[in-house]
Amino acid sequence: MLDYKEIITLEPGKRSGKACIRGLRITVYDVLSYLAAGMTHEEILADFPSLTNDDILASLAYVAERERHTVIVRS
């Protein structure tokens, strides 16, 4: 699995502190939204030339890691 910690950045003053790609103003949420809308990696990379395929994979790895730690509390 790709080490997303080298790619995903969190900066309080950038995009309201959301997880961004390499300090860019493109968030993990943006990338996931494009994928969920049906865009391919190639289409995303064509629209955002500052991104790499590893950036997309890091976004997925970041969210997978967060999901792994999600706990549902039932009342």
Beta strands, then each sheet from edge to edge (+ up, - down):
strand 1: 8-10
strand 2: 19-21
sheet 1: 1+ 2-
end
